[in-house]
Amino acid sequence: MTRLVSTVKGIGRLEDDGGSIAFLDVDTTDLGTALQGSLDLGALAMAPVRDRMPTKQIQLLAPVPRPSKIWAVGYAYADHRTEVDYNGVAEEPVVFLKAPSSVIGTGERIRFPKAAPDEVDCEGELAVVIGRRATDVSEAEAYAFVAGFTIVNDVSARDVQKGRIPGRAADVTAAKSFDTFTPMGPALVTLDEFTDPDDLRLRTWVDGELRQDARTSQLIHPVPALVSYLSRQTTLEPGDVISTGTPSGVGHKQGLFLRSGTEVRIEIEGIGALVNICA
């Protein structure tokens, strides 16, 4: 079982139920660099320990601070399709790209863009981190190309997404690619950590109010199907991230947008909590 983190002090392994970090004596600075260098995470996790510190004393980075690609999935749960009145007919996954420069770690602040500060929303999502180069892989072999799971908050400027900014066309990628709009973390957890990696509880709180509560077994397209599908669109590189989509409970249908000082907390069992405050 391996729960790895990227930190300002290098790569670490979570110990004592996440209360402490064992810093590993490796040359790479973060997990993204390690994956892109084709390092095996199992072997990495067994590297000698050079130091230990309480987790609360260390600034965690996103597990993969700069993936080469972030694929995201829309309308991924049936109940979310219902709440947003989705009437599309696509049988294949609805996918789009997010800018790698939008990634931040747990504890960092979500900043509202000057171009669109008024309708910022959050989406709690299970994220898949690719461990091996994947091109045209089958669903049956998909998990062999996965390094592990983490959590992503797919922050969205809904007015940009829906074309409500004068002079701007509707643009889902722009709406979700502003700086700080992809909080990720806290850890990269390998698949052997989970009894059933296809059935994890996901919950999102906004200022302590539970907004989302679902299980990833409710995904319309499970993880192996998404990995297989996307590997047929483009080669997935080690360290690439797939954010698998959000369940019902998003704010914009009720006019519940994030405001300065708002705390968003997303938990997925076996991974931990991704917590960010809005600036």
C-alpha angles and dihedrals in degrees: 000000000000131000109177130184137193112223141170086261096051135264118342142179119230113236137174092038090308096310095116139027125223106207111219123225097236133129098232118093100212142006094258091058090046093053093044087053090055094246115162110240093212091057091041091055090055094054117123116278114241099181144353129215138166110270092232090064095056130076108231119214124206106283088241104027096185115018115185089234138014112198115191130192126221129205089012099154127052093227091053090051088054096048093051094041093241110186100174121135100209113134093189122070118285104232139177138168130252125203114259088220089069092071122114133162134246112288093029121116126257106226121206113232117241089228094059116009101145109068105039114152136179134227124192112217143171109239128206120212116206116228104182133032107271126197122167096341124171125241089246092060098034098102090057087069096050120098093191148284136290136165127264131191105209096207112197137192096216096194090058092043093051098039097249095134110097111248094013127102119225107276123175095187094051091045091056101036104067114126111283093015095120110058108183134184157342094202143350105239121196119230095251088070090072129073088206115009090192095060115053128147114242123193133175126196126190112199089339095310113122106234103163130033118165144127124245089230084077092067110123088218111033122218097267090051092050094048091048094046095048092045087060091053098048138345111275111222127207108276095026114137130220114196102203101209138265133273125225120298103076114151107230098076088061095039090250105146130170118263135193109290095022115140120215117196122184122184129186118182113255093015105065133225131320108203127183135164122214118240 
